[in-house]
Amino acid sequence: MFSTLDTLIGSVPAIEAVQKLQQLAQNQMFMPEATGDVHIQLLGMLENLEQPIDAIWVMGMNDHLWPPATDLNPLLPATVQRQLQTPGATPDAQAEFAQKIFSRICNSAHEIMCSWSHYDGDRELRVSPLLAEIPTQAWYLSATSLAETLAQPQAMQFVDDYMAPVYQASEPLKGGSQLIAAQAVCPAWAYYQYRLGAKALEEPSDGLDSMTRGNLVHAVLQHFWLDCKDARTLKHLDHHALNLKIEQAIMQTLNTLKHALPAQLMLLEQRRLQQLIGTWLEVELEREAFTVIACEAQYPIHVAGLDIVCRIDRIDTLDDDSLVIIDYKTGSADPKMSSWTEPRIKEPQLPLYAAIALKDQQVVAVCFAKVNAQESKFTGVADTEGIPNIKPFDQLKNNSTFKGFAQMPTLIANWHASLTL
């Protein structure tokens, strides 16, 4: 039927075509074919019964539905339809038509029940005038909704349960350094999140959410440095070779998503990562000699009676075999370090890595690598020069919170004391 409209309306926009299809679907009467021994039939007011019926329930007998509203035929003159009292032409014609249909229904079974609605939302409704002479009986559904059931007063038992169960060594814990951070900020929330498993509801997003995009940046940089390995190799790459290595790292990462994302979205993400990683590597080119010795390395640690696993984004070694710890951040806000000199460290991620996970190593710098389209830079603390934007302790301003520490070992010892209290 839809295809026959071509001869009537010709070519139309897609939106109009959908509207026409919806209109045809609404006007098309459809009833599934009954098979087997049928005990209940759902019929329209104009359908005839094929066999004797025990009882009929006529629903929706409101005055705005039955008799139906006037419905003039658009292909015939309105005055002619009204003069001849054709069905749908006038309210009187509709009333007579509805009365005939209703009389037929009332004589089709031994038991007839009619129902109508009192309200449509806040709008009060009225009964059809065809039911004026029929006795009425108020009937309310006994079934209640879940919300109504929950709203009923229940017998409550109050338990004084202010103390959480003692943590057992066999109890699995997830979260790594984030668990320690949550405990430092709010112990109650740490309990809810990491022992009870409470989490915020996921919010829908168009395409990839920010967490997934951040994980992609981590994975691309991991693949890049596993191939490139050190600053010397990076600095010997010309523009074409560098872009080729970035592209290879991106494709290795996106291959895991090629079946989950549309091709166009994959292409957009590839372009975003190509530009973002290229901009970040320009910052890396400003560094002095280094070699990447670990990416996404896991270190089991025991701290404050807890066994957790730390995942360090990257560890570099310098020419003197000292270590630089790097943690990637892809958000727009600068990572916080203000509590690193306080007795209660609220951002313990990098201090945990340096003071606990790598406590037997010579760590000379811990830093965040902010990889963001708006701004890419290093922030953190270091013993020596060589990392852009990070000054050694002896060059810090007098108002710096780290000015009281002469060198990295002193700061790391302070972190160890704070984290193991």
Steps between C-alpha positions, in 0.01 A plus 500: 500500500785735585659454157175599323540854635763566231232577241321739736768702674817433299840548663489625861764560771580211734326664797177541306524141375527375860197710597297350215605149602399567862164634382435188290596275791263682737209474254561133419295265716706199603399200704717191540339184367358281775624141508404207720234502770448875560322608819557874484473719190603865464269667247428847370157659530425440130606135486241225483501193719546170318369277779283523814658696783446440874581856610623829361701772672478834318785726611562872458135611509580869556303780336798623296552151353146366450315625303812579298572854385382614158727394217413647160626329188754742345413383146128596517337841547430562868153650431392191306617269780308700760183510288506123445601429863786274391692323782733746666342807342320648805482436876142370455614257232784380720267456797254294291786294358649437846159404641450236230845351562449502877155337469651224288769439763244494783309223318807290425551336842316413821730716714615848398735716707604853402783697662623855476781708650445767765827685432766546235784632709355806676215538248162374620311291244130432448304187412353450151136613472415153364546362854261749661224238550731218610565440875856587607725346762822652628792265454855562608796281421627320807849464356747768608815619333846432640530866604170482691606175667833648611321811630292297744622524861703197595612365833851638538782360710774745599850358539791696643748411223756780502808277477586314178616137522873460550688451176616143450820417314305260278261775392578609140570869452504699179587859430875516558621844603150644450386302803762673717399838353131441578587393855702818553216724376198316647527160673124445472508543122803270474296234682195551277698497177769239553340257746129530422558561128293820478555701183343790318254428221654512155398796287433442132730679258527544126790288381774423754484631855790689659628197693521282189674779308750538783569126499563519126766768554669279761498202263632697202789641702577153633520356148708797382763476775524121482611561140695826532656421842714811565555871442788441260281301260223758530730789412641318194156455344411745225146637470378225267652216703360639825148528357528145367594361843213693662259365241620144558450536877151641445399217266627239746279658766189555287506146361342387827202730432451456125202268549336721763519842331373631165768561239439876498543523878818294478637744242416802719665337801808415294538863391450625858765264636744579218490870579496456880791255517701706251458810714601310814815355343613855424515546879695173537754625245600777744622248758855386552605138440269230640399141433152361557536178700138429595148588383184416693711300748325334795651503848332313791550697823401467864400825665293578811414131535366479145628303204441702185645510150642822357512550123769751402441659160868540418847476652802662334863448586765772460868466413595453868240218539272718710125479437227739391139403574240634256121488528288606200205733554266585212255734674497877459566576869855503635579201727506588871817480709409737784469224763832330420670682789213455750477226765184364330569468128173529305656432159723203586540341157854611409622508863391135531694409188820672614492425874350149503498331159854615404636560849830320427567700182657842447204712395606852400170629356129431525280683255168520328491510121198709406405386149215727399402680181484834682831464684774238517768524768688331784426586865658350809819501707857409403852500636667620181426690181408325179120484512320800345294715737639326814764682704736320740466567873778758516325714235153500655342826616497574870121463519506150348365228729801284403761760592554341842637182343860512386480205265284213377604238759387732781158548338462128430586418862229744610253330265590158640443619856163654412374200303603232751366659818 
